[in-house]
Amino acid sequence: MTSLNPGSTPSTPAASALSSGMERRRAPRIAPLSADIYTQGNRTVPEVSLQDLKARARKPGEASFFYFDHHFQFNAVKVLPGEYFVSGDNIVIMTVLGSCIAACLWDSRARVGGMNHFMLPESDSTDVSGRYGSYAMELLINEMLKLGARRETMQAKIFGGGQVMANFTTMNVGERNTSFVVNYLQTERIPIVSEDVLDIYPRKVVFFPATGKAMVKRLAHAHPEALAQEVRGNAATVAKTTSGGSVDLF
């Protein structure tokens, strides 16, 4: 358990790895899974039906693939590359990552959370898209603010940045993405409280926006065509836990 002082910038393993030549890190110790994912004191988390989720008007770049997750027994939304989703409802936000990064932000006061999924740090042109971290992070923060969150009470959990293809070492896309998101959050003074980044594994990430809990499964090291096989692979995980939701194995 790591405590963070308000307003301080933590020294994270990702930042340390980036400053020391981007060494690959093994998964930290696995934290126990809480018996009740959506327990948050005496607060009742809003319920929302799958039909209501699908009927809502979508904003540009907002995830819209809704389904019922049989593993967690909750309604869920899948965030595809270039998309984001922000909510305080009793749902699951999920994505699958290779070299891409997903930043999960949570506001401990407003009990609102969100996730994005970007592919590259910045665009070389005038292309404004959630595929690029510079736009994806700004979009995610702004949508959080619209739902009552405040920058000073936000915290972040970051995932991805893996080198999933053995012959794809020259561009170091995962390392560049990881470096970008760490530097961006430090600039915005949003503390990174948990992370599972770099290494060679694809990852499946699940985030519970009402409580800030995140869960991650490392999938089998594979070629891109095997990334769609989400249920296969070795599960290993877990980044350090802090107040405001932990990161667990599933």
N, C-alpha and C positions, 0 to 999 in steps of 0.2 A: 504494500500500500504506500503510495507516494502522495504527500500533501503538497499543495501549491499555494503560495501566497498570492492574494489578489493583486493583479497588476504586474506580477513578475513574469519573466520569460524563462521557462524551464529549459534546462539542458537535456534534450532528448537523445535517445540512442541514435535516431536518424540523423540529428544534427552532428553528433559525434562521428558517425560513420562517414558523413559527407565531408567533414573536415579532415578526415584521416584516409583519404583516397577511396572512399566509397566501399569499404570492406563489407562483404556479405555477412549478415547476422543470422544465427540460428534462432529458432522460436524460443521465446522465454518459457518459464514454467506455466503450466495450465492452471487457471483459476477455476474454482468450483462454480457450477452454474446455480444461480438462485432458483429457488423453488417456484417463485412467482415473478415472472418477468415484468408484469405490469403493476406490481405493488409500489406505491409511492406515498407512504404515510397513509393518511385517511382520505386522500384525494381520489375522486372517481374520474378515471380517464374516459373521455367521450367515446361512445360507440358509434360506428358508422357502417352502414351496410355496403355490400359490394355494388348493389344497384345504384346507390347514391353516389359512390365514388365514380362510377362510370358515367353518371349523368352530369357531373360537374363540368363547367366550361374549363377548358385547358388553356393555359398561357403558352406562348411560344417557348419551346425547349422543356416544358414540363412533362414529366413522365406520364404515360397514359395506359400502360399495360397492367391492368388490374386482374387479380386472380385470388383464389383461396389457397393458402399455403397449408397443405395437409400435415406437414411436419410440425409446424408451430400452432396449427389450428387458429390462424388469424387471417383476416383479409390482408392482402399484400399488393405492393406495386413494384414492378421491376424497372430500375433505372438503366437505360441503355446508354452507350457512349454519346456524349454531348448533351445529355439530359440532366435534370435535377428534380428533386421533390422535397417539399417542406410541409410539415403537418404537426399538429398536436394531438391527433386522433389515435385511437387504439388500433393501430395497423403496423405492418412490417414493411420496411423499405429494403429492397434487396438489389444487389448487382454482382456481376462476375468480372474480375479484373485480370489483366495480364501485365503489360508494362504501364497501363493507365493508372491513374490515381483516383480514389474516391475519398473526399473529405466529408466527414460526418460532424456537423456542428450541433451543439445543444445548448439551450439557455436554461440555466438552473432555476431562474426566477419565473420566467414565462412558461416553462415546461413545453417548449417548442423545439423541434429538431428537424434537420434536413440533411440530404446527401446529394452530392454531385458526382459526375463521372467524366473526367476529361482525359484527352489522348495525348496532347502536347502542351508544353508550357505556354508558348505565345505564338501568335500568328505573324507571318512575315509580310502579310498584306493587309488590306482593309477588311478582310473577312472577320465579321463579328459572330462568333459561334461558341456554344458551350463545349465544343470539342477542344477549346484552348483554355488552359488554366487561368489566364489573366481575366478572361470574361466569365468563366464558370464560377470562380471564387467570388467575384463581385456580385454576380447574379444571385448566388446562394445566400450571401450575407444580406443583400437588399430584401430578398423575399422573407428571410427570418425577421428582419426589422419590421416589415409590414404586418407580421403576426404578433408583434409586441415584444420581440426580443431586443436586447441591448448589447452593444459590443462588449461592454465591461463585464457582462455576466455570461458571455459565450465561452465555450471550451470546445476543443477539436480532438477528433480521433482520425488518424489518417491510415490508409491502406493501399497496397498495390506497389507499383514501381518494380515489378519483377522482371528479370531477364529470362523470359519463358522459351526463347529460341536460342539454341546453343550457337548457331552461326550468325547471330544478330548482335555482335559485340561492338562493332565500330561506332554505331550511332549512340549507344547508351541511353536510349529513350527513357527507360525506367529510372535511371539515375538522374537524368535531367528533370523529369517530372517530380521526383522526390525532393531534389534540391529546390525546385521552384516553390512547392507547397510549404516546405519548412520555412523558407525565407519570407514568403508572403504572409504567413500567419505570425511570424515574429514581427514583421513590420506593422501588422494590424493589432499587435499585442493581444492576440487570442492564444491562450496557452494550449499546447498539445499535451493532452493528459494520457493518451494511449496511442499505440501505433503498431502496425505489422507491415513493414515495407522492405523493399529490395529483395535479395535472394533470387531464386530461380523458379519459384512456384506461382502458378495462377492461384487466384483466391476467390472464394465466394464469401461475400460480406452481407450480413443482415443487421439492420439498425432499427431500434425501437424509438421513434421520435418523442414519445410522451415521457420516457424515463431516461433517455440517453444511453441505454445499454446497447452495446455492439457485440456481435458474434462473428467469428471468421473461421472458415475451413480452408486449409491449404489443399488444393487439388493436386493430382499427380502431375509431375513435370511432363509436359506433352508438347506436340506441335500444335499450331493454331487450329487445325481441323478437329482436334480432340477437346478444345476448350468448351465446346457446347455440351459435353458429357459431364454435367455438373455433379452428378451423384457419384462419380468415380473418384478415386484418388485417396491419397493419404491425408488424414486430418491431423493437423498439428497446429498449434497456435499459441498463443495468446500473449498479447502484450500486457504490460503492467496495468494494474487497476487503480482507480482513484475514485473519490466520491463523485457522484453524478453519473453512475453507470459504469459497469466494468466491461471488459472484453473477454468473452468466454469461448471455449471450444464447443462445436456442435458437429 
